Every structure is written in C-alpha cells, then in structure tokens.
Amino acid sequence: MRNSALNILLTAAVCTALFFCGSNQEAPQGPSALFSAAGEAYNCGDLVTCRELLIRVTALDAENPNVWRNLGTVNLDLGLYDDAITAYQRVIEIDSARVDVLTDITGAFLGAGRLPEALHAGQLAIQLMPEDGLAFNNYGMALMESDRFEEAAVCFNTALRREPGNASVLYNCGRITLMAGDAGEALLLFQAACTADPGFLRPQIETARTLGILERHTEAEEQILTVLARIPSDPEALNILALSYSSQGRQEEAVSVLESLLERNPGDSHSRLGLAECFYRNGNLPEALENYQLFTESLQDTAGTSEIRERIQELEAVCD
C-alpha cells in the first residue's frame, strides 16, 4: 500500500495471509485459483491486474466477505475511494459482525472527501474495537480534517499506545505534535516513522521540513535529497529543497529550483511566494515585487496576506 502518501496514511489492514505468490501459468478460472492469482499480482505490485481478478472472483463467489475486503483494499491503494467504500460496505452486508472493516471504510471515506461519513464510521470503529490502534489512528485523521485537534491528539496518543511501532501512527503523532509547537518532539516521531517503514515517504518529507523549522538546514537538505532520489519531480519536496538552499544563503540554487517548478506549473502559489522571498533576500527588488504581486493576485485579501501586501507597498515605493 505504498502507491501514494494518502493511501499509506489510511493504513487499511490487508488480509495478506489470503494472498501468496506462485509461478506463472495460464489464467485460472475457478474462484480459488483466481483469488490466488490476484494475490500473486498484489504481491508483485500489479494492482490493476489484482483488481481485475478480484472483480472476477466476486462474480463467482459473491458472498465471500474476504474477497470483498481485499477488493476494497486494492481499490483504496489505487485511489478508487468510492469503489473501496462499496466493497467494504458489501463486507458488512454479508457479515454484520465484521466490524473490523469499519477502520478501513473510515479511511476510504476520508479519501473520497466524505468527512461526515468518515467521522461516523471512525467513531463506531473505536467504540466497537477499543483495542484497535488503527481505528483510533484513522478516526484521529478524520478529527484533524474537521479541525478538532485536541480530540485528534487524544486519538493519536491512544493509537500510539496500541501500536507503538506503526509508521502511520507515529507520523500522525508527529503531525499533531508539530501543530502544537513542539518541533523537537515532532522530529523524533517522524524519524521513528521513517525507521518503522523506510518506504513510507511522508514522514521523510516531514522530517526534512521539521529540520528546517529547527534551523538545521544542511540536514534538511540531505534528508530531502534522499526523498528526491525516489520522486525527483515531487513539488513539495522540491519546495523544501529550495527553502533549505535559501536558508543557507544559496539563493541562486533556490531560484533555479523554484523557476523550474513554475515552468511546469505557473499557478503554483507556494513556489511563487518562495521565489519572491529569494529575490527579496538577494536584493533583486523588481523581481521580488513582480513575484509578490503574482502571488497575491490569486489570493483573497486576508489577515494572512497582510504582511506580504505591506511588503509590496514598500517595494513599489522603492522601485518607483
């Protein structure tokens, strides 16, 4: 389940014991053989083939909740959130005792942007499975999306007690800790998440970002370069790299990174602001002014942009 950051965070529990790899052979036709072939495809990273095979199994063995559960998980990994929800709901229709699927469906509702349903499913999950750390983790994510941060923190702390070595739980505890203003403790949690699952890129990105917050810019650069070695075009990682360059006084390198990002996506407001800041720090006031103006054109006039608008007025006076 490492095809996207969001899918990793949702941490849907996969019944991998039901799947195994085998040798290549002609496409099987019976439900058991199809299911085994789907498992081979899943373990080899071919999620599209896995999904196609599982759909064929559901047509042959429509009352098997385990098949629907695995189909839901594959849909979740592929970002097909509504299809995942449908599959998980089918599990409950077949066997109402399968409350374990509530944890998964909470994540699917979150991915689909169906926040009220995610909150409802998440609350049911922790009530019915109070020992399930991942149920608290996913419900905590729904609470965070609802800006209910204190309740989310309680959920993540409970999840950490239940699942102290789970990378997603450690990552979410780091997020809520960083929001609370404790960057040092957040860094330790993000680093623990990296150790728990080296393939999980979100805590690696947040480790670099937090190192920057702590003004450990050389370390931030080294950390984000390890991420970019795996996802070289990721805009978030490139913005962090540019910030680490800029914070070390390497404005030309930062400008080069940000300009390449804006060539691909001129509407990237985060990169536009970063570029304006680089020009400002480098004393290139006309370019700074132009980029601050481009940044504010797409934003509403709010308290959060007041400082930038004041800087624009200052630069306009200087450049005139």
Secondary structure as UniProt FT lines:
FT   HELIX           5..10
FT   HELIX           16..18
FT   HELIX           31..43
FT   TURN            44..45
FT   HELIX           47..60
FT   TURN            62..63
FT   HELIX           65..77
FT   TURN            78..79
FT   HELIX           81..94
FT   TURN            96..97
FT   TURN            99..100
FT   HELIX           101..111
FT   TURN            112..113
FT   HELIX           115..128
FT   TURN            130..131
FT   HELIX           133..145
FT   TURN            146..147
FT   HELIX           149..162
FT   TURN            164..165
FT   HELIX           167..179
FT   TURN            180..181
FT   HELIX           183..196
FT   TURN            198..199
FT   HELIX           201..213
FT   TURN            214..215
FT   HELIX           217..228
FT   TURN            229..230
FT   TURN            232..233
FT   HELIX           235..247
FT   TURN            248..249
FT   HELIX           251..264
FT   TURN            266..267
FT   HELIX           269..281
FT   TURN            282..283
FT   HELIX           285..297
FT   HELIX           303..305
FT   HELIX           306..319
//
